[in-house]
Amino acid sequence: MNIQDFSSRYQVRLLTEQDVEDIFALCSGNPLYYRHCPPFVTRDSVRQDMKALPPHKTLADKYYLGFFDGEQLVAVMDLITAYPNPQTAFIGFFMMKQELQGRGVGTSIISELCDSLRRQQVQAVRLCWVSGNPQSEAFWHKNGFMETGVSSDRGDYTVVVAERLL
């Protein structure tokens, strides 16, 4: 997977333990997300997310990415390749720095990501959003993701599965 091709505007790199504080700060600035998808972020939950995998996947399939403007982390994305099938990539998490939301930055990142994945022979991108979170639903609809008709009860909330064909 050529992650450098994911953005022409931002530097994209794998996030590591040294980035936990920056990831935590970015995520903490988005309390609305955690109202719909509890619990609220902690440094430990960031570390857990950096290693979390769906069934039958390995860390070789996982790209926990940071999009940087110079030294500033502007977005975090958890991307799993070949999931749930070999032709699909799965965005497990995507969050923008709160101050940049509503300016088209997130849409630009997703658009370039999808273009890059298409060039790398990926046929679809799948993700979930929490049912009842109007901000997430509007963002993903704006970016061409449509509900698949599948949802999943996670106890505290229900997620809606959506997909964008490339």
C-alpha positions, 0 to 999 in steps of 0.5 A: 500500500502506497500511503504517500499517494494518499494526499498531495497536501499533507504528509501521511505516515504511520503513527507510533507510540511517540504520537499518542499525545498528539492523537489524544489531543486531536481526539479530545477536541472532538467531544461530540463524537464521544457523546455518540460513541462512548467512552471518551478517549484516553491515552490507553484507548489510543494505544489500544486502537493502534493495535485493534484488528478485525477478525482474521486480520494482522498488523500487516493489514493495518495502517494507523495513519496521521495526516500532517501539515508540517509538524501539526497532526490534522487527521487520524485514520485507521485503515484496514486493507482487504477487509471484509473482502480482498477488494475492499478497504475498511476505514475503522476510524477517521477524525479531523482536528476540530478547528479544521472541520467544516472547511472541506479538509476532511472531504479533500483527504477522503477524496484523495484517499479513494482516488489513490485506493482505486489506482491501487486496485481497491474496488470499494471502501467500507466504514461504519458510523454511529446511528444517530450521529448527524455530523458523521452521517452527513459527512460520509453521505457528502463523501459518497458513502451509502448505507449497505442496509447492515447495522450492528448493535454494540451495546451502548450504540448501533453502527450503520455500515456504509460503502463507497464503490470506487 
